[in-house]
Amino acid sequence: MSGVSWPRENELNEIKEIVSAMAGRGPEEVRVVVSPYRICPLGAHIDHQGGTVSAMTINKGILLGFIPSDDTEVIRPRCKCVSKWAYVVAESSSHQVLGGLIRAAGRGFLTGYTGFRTVQRRSKVQVCIDEVQQPRPIRKKGEPHATDSPKLQEADNWGNFARGAVYALQSRGISLTQGITGYICGSEGLDSSGLSSSAAAGVAYLLAFETANNLTMTPTENIEYDRLIENEYLGLKNGILDQSAILLSSHGFLTHMNCKTKEHKLVPSPKQSDFHKSYKILLAFSGLRNALTNSPGYNLRVVECHEAARILLKRTIYVSSQFVVEEQKLEVFKPLEMTTWSIVYAMASILTPSLSLFFFFHFELDSSLFSCIVTLITILFLLTVDPEVYETHKGLLEPNLAKRAEHYFSENMRVMKGLEAWASGNLEEFGKLISASGLSSIQNYECGCEPLKQLYEILLKAPGVYGTRFSGAGFRGCCLAFVDANLAEEAVTFVTEEYRKAQPKHASQIFTEKAALICDAGDCARVI
């Protein structure tokens, strides 16, 4: 882990002392999960279509200190059916995750209290570890997505990820028999910034529970478990980029991943010793903190990508070494009315082929509906459309769908060119591709609200910036930029001053003193 500047020794010691005092045991017994935040220089919004992406972590993130609990620490509740309890206490404000207590025990409740200093409010989170946990309910009529009110998103945030980790492990037949006493905290001001703090939290809980229960999991397995937390438990339709970057990255490398095959490689930077000293990663904050699942924008664009793939595939027979898509396979869609099609897509979005088979027999689904669901799950991704087929038939797509497809195919090309630029040490070219990705996100993927678009434009003019784009889905959070190390501080000052002029109200909501923060590259998630 040479060259990694986070976590600092004093941070680790502080967490160990807190957990030691909570558990009544020595600080030398405390383990700490280091789960970094990630950035995606290139490969924006294409992981859910099986595209190729690039990513790296930064020297900021989540720390979770813990000690496996024992029977002497179990609190007996009044409920007769419960023999052991687990506590999750996360204290935070609208600006900063300050920390939390986790006490999880096998055969018991996971109970949590989440408090906010700004509103002085506490709420209770409860989940039974020795019972099969269920995903969050599908959205009710009139709700943007699932039951994701801002109150639920904020108040139960840390408890949701702990319960989601239990759900993910249980859903793969893994029983937790050992709990933990622990303390969790996040880097100041960076939760809800579009840096995948949600994936970092999920990974942190997974690694803590697995370590406490002597479970050995590969990074690939934990990528899948965190996908279950995000997709099934929390109801997000995102891909596997975030957790993959957090679990697979290595300091000094750019992580390249094929989101369909899940194969990855670490692309080294030039061997000259001064390369990593020549740039900094700059995060510029918008002051917008909307939770991703509260906005229908992201999930809507995923649907539009699938619809573009359906239209393009319907007009062609595409055969390759990986895929065989037959014309008659797509004919199953013809008899469907739009209402039925919407139901089919909704089901396909949350089911796997095996679960579809269960629904087919258990609920006596119509065979044509069953065929549609399985077809959607297996082939309706832009990945399955040959670029030449797209160029030939893109005129069939209505404007919105055409833009989504254009973003997918052009972004894939930018990723490949970006890997070459990184490997050769060409930061100027690498930066130009990042900015082009940002422009396509605005014009073709049509994400990003006005404050973020203004922030993007400001960064393009900032001194020393090689390239910039949104971080995350573009509906809140921050922009990332690669900047000349010698001009990084000057760039921070420029961005802060210009953004305060453009968006004084939102700028006032930024927790940090300045509107931007300078970071370095990080390493993978690990237990130390």
C-alpha positions, 0 to 999 in steps of 0.5 A: 500500500506504498504511497497511500496517504489515507487513513492516517495513523491518528485516525486509526488510533482514534477509532480503535480507542472508541471501539475499545471503550465501547467493547471493554476490550483492548485496542489491539483487538480492534480491526478497521475496514478501510472502504474508499470512495471512487471516481470514474474518469471515463465510462460514465453511465454505461456500466448498466448496459455492459459497457467498459469503464475506468475507475480509481479510488481516492484517499477519502472514504469510510472507516469501520472499526469493529470487534467480534461481539460475545455473549457477555455483551448481548443485551436481552430485549423484552421481546420473548422471541429474541435472544440477542440484539444488534445496535446500529447508531449513526450520528450525522448532520446534513453535511457530515457523517460523524460516526456510528455504533454497530452491535450485531449478533446472530439470532437477534434484532439489528436495531439502530438509532440514527441522529442528526445534529441539525434537527436533533432527531432520532429514529429506530431501525430494526431487522431480525438477523436470523430471519430471511430479510426482504428487499425494500418494497417496490414503489407505491403509486405516486412515489418516485422510486420505492419508498424513498422519501428524503426522511427515510433516506437520511434517518435510516441511512447507515442502518439500511446498509447494515441490513442490506449486507445481512440480506445479501449474505443470507440470500446466498445461503450464508448464515451469520452467527457472530456479531460485531461491536463497531464504530463507523465514520466517513470523510468529512463533507463527502457523503452524498457527493456522487462518490459512491459513499453508498457502495463504500458503506455496503462494502464496509459492512460486508467486510466487517461481518465476513471477518467477524464470522471467519468468512473468506470471500473474493473481491468478485463475490463481494462485488456481487453481494454489494450489487444485491444491496444496491439493486435488490435491497435498496432498489437502485438500477445501477451497475457494478462499477462502484463496488468494483472500483472500491474492491479492485483498485490499486494505487498507481493503476487505472482500473479497467472493467468489462461490466458484462464479463466482469473481467478487469485489468489494472492499467499501469501508469508510466514508470517515471517516478514523478507521474503521480506527483504531477497531478491531483484529483479535484472535487468541486461540490455543488451543495446539492444532496438529493439521494439518487433513488429519490430522483426518477431521472437515473432509472428512467435513462436506464429504461431508455437505453434498454428500449433503444437496444430493443428497437435496434435488435428488432431489425437485425440478426447479430451473431458474435462469439458472445451473443446470438440474437435471433429475429424470432426471439424478438417477435414475442414483443409484437402482441403486447400492449404498452401497459403490458410491456411496462409490466414486463419491463418492471418485472424484468428489471427486478428478476433473474432468469431463475426467479422468472421461472419461479414466478412462471410456475408459482403465479401461472404467468402467461407463456408470452409474458414469461418469454418477454421477461427472460428475453429482456433479462438476457439480451436487451442491452446496448452491449449486444448491438454491434456499433456498425448496426447502430450506425446503420439503424440509429435513424429508427430511434426517436430523439431521446433514445438516439441520444442515449445510444450515442452516449453509450457508443461514444463513451465506450470509444473514449474509455479505450482511448483514455486507457492508452492516454493513461498508460502513455502518461498523456494527461492532456489527452486523458483530460480532453477525453474526460471533458468530452465525457462530461459534455456527452453526459449533458447533451446525450445522456441529459443528466445534471441539473443547472448548478452542476452544469455551471460547475462543469463550465467553471472547471473547464476555465479553471487554471491547470485543469486537464479535464472534468465531468460530473461524478455520479449520476449528475443529479446532485453531488460534485464534479471531478477534475484532474488538475496540474499539481502545481496549480491545484490550489489556484484552481480551488480558489478560482472554482470557489469564487466563481461558483459562489457568484453563479450559485450563492444559495447552493454554495452556502450549503457546502460544508467545506470552507471552499467549494473544492477539495484536493485529493490523491489516488487511493487503494482498494477496500481492505481490513487492517 
